[in-house]
Amino acid sequence: MRQAKHYRHELKYAIPYADYRAMRERLRKVMAVDPHASADGFYRIRSIYFDNSDDKALREKVDGVARREKFRIRYYNDDLSFITLEKKMKIDRLCLKHDAVITEEACRRILSRDIAWMKDSPKELVRELYAKMNYQQLRPRVLVSYIREPYVYPPGNVRVAFDSAIRTSLFHQEFLTRQVSDISATDTPQDMVLEVKYDAFLPEIIQDLIQVPGLRQQAFSKYGACRRFG
């Protein structure tokens, strides 16, 4: 049975590099570096997103469907010893993520569409993906890679992350290699994506620290940006 989780608020902003530098200096005086980050405060995320031939996940995002979900497989810092299958659900600005750790072998089998074994998996999320790979015809579609610089603040369970170097390629087996042939997914590669997540409230001190002139919330989707190429 899945562990009970709750929806969190999620805000995203596209910010210029100069604003990122100034905001980061302010945040470092109040927030702690996420303990999952490496010694330099960063980590690399690589994900394969699933969609079907009708681009269900992409169209729901573009059309602004209030309730939607995406499946992805993800690993960090090129470490194939820890791979997760994830389902991210959104209701407007609220998000919820379910995940399940899978082995490298299981990952390779899913990506090669050797999926019969999934229906008997002890992990509910694996069984759900199996069902949707059948009746929704979900398939691995695109590789999304980026560098994340995350900070945390316990009151409100706040996490602020700066995402940069967003890169992509259409799906292929390079997903599980360290040498990936990809291209920038943004028009201005130096620009950053600011992501703010919190539970019931965003503390006023964090609200003040992330404010810059002209900052406006945007419905930015890394998956959507990377699907521009196919």
C-alpha positions, 0 to 999 in steps of 0.5 A, spaced: 500 500 500 502 506 498 504 511 503 499 517 505 502 523 501 499 530 501 498 535 495 503 541 495 503 548 492 508 548 486 510 555 483 515 556 477 518 562 474 523 563 469 529 568 471 535 571 468 542 569 470 543 575 474 537 575 478 539 568 480 545 570 482 542 575 487 537 571 489 541 565 491 546 570 495 539 572 499 537 565 500 543 562 502 543 566 509 536 563 511 535 556 507 540 550 508 542 546 502 538 540 501 542 534 504 541 530 497 545 535 494 553 533 492 558 537 496 558 543 491 550 544 492 548 541 486 546 534 483 544 532 475 537 529 474 536 525 468 529 523 466 525 519 461 518 521 460 512 517 458 507 519 453 502 516 448 502 517 440 496 522 441 501 526 446 496 525 452 500 528 457 503 534 453 496 536 450 493 536 457 499 541 459 498 545 453 491 545 454 491 547 461 487 541 464 486 542 471 487 535 473 493 531 469 498 526 471 505 524 468 509 518 468 517 518 468 523 514 470 529 518 474 536 517 476 541 522 479 548 524 478 549 518 473 548 513 479 544 507 476 544 504 483 538 508 485 533 509 479 525 511 481 519 510 477 515 516 479 508 519 477 507 526 478 499 529 479 497 536 478 491 539 480 492 547 478 498 549 482 498 543 487 502 537 486 503 530 488 508 525 487 508 517 488 514 514 487 517 507 487 525 504 487 526 500 481 532 496 479 537 498 473 534 491 470 527 493 471 528 499 468 532 497 462 526 492 461 521 497 461 524 501 456 525 496 451 517 494 452 519 487 456 513 489 461 509 482 462 512 481 468 510 488 471 503 486 472 505 481 478 510 486 481 509 487 488 509 495 487 503 498 486 506 504 481 509 499 477 503 495 476 499 501 474 504 503 469 503 496 466 496 497 465 497 504 462 502 502 458 497 497 455 490 501 455 493 508 454 499 506 450 504 510 454 511 509 451 518 512 453 518 519 449 523 524 451 530 524 455 530 531 460 536 532 463 538 538 468 542 541 473 538 542 480 541 547 486 536 546 491 535 549 498 530 547 504 527 551 509 523 547 515 517 552 516 512 550 511 516 544 508 519 549 503 524 547 498 527 552 493 530 550 487 534 553 481 534 549 475 539 550 469 542 547 463 536 544 461 537 539 455 534 534 451 534 528 446 528 524 443 528 517 447 533 512 446 537 507 450 542 512 451 538 514 457 542 509 461 549 511 459 554 517 462 555 520 455 548 522 452 548 526 446 543 532 447 541 539 445 539 545 449 531 545 450 531 553 452 532 559 447 537 562 452 541 557 456 543 561 461 536 563 464 534 559 470 528 556 472 526 557 479 521 552 482 518 553 489 514 548 493 511 548 500 505 545 504 500 549 507 503 556 507 509 559 504 513 563 510 513 571 509 521 571 509 521 566 503 516 570 499 520 576 500 527 573 498 524 570 492 522 577 489 525 581 484 522 586 479 518 583 474 518 576 476 511 573 474 509 566 475 509 562 469 506 555 467 513 552 465 514 545 463 521 542 462 517 536 459 513 541 454 520 545 453 523 538 451 518 536 446 518 542 442 523 537 438 519 531 437 
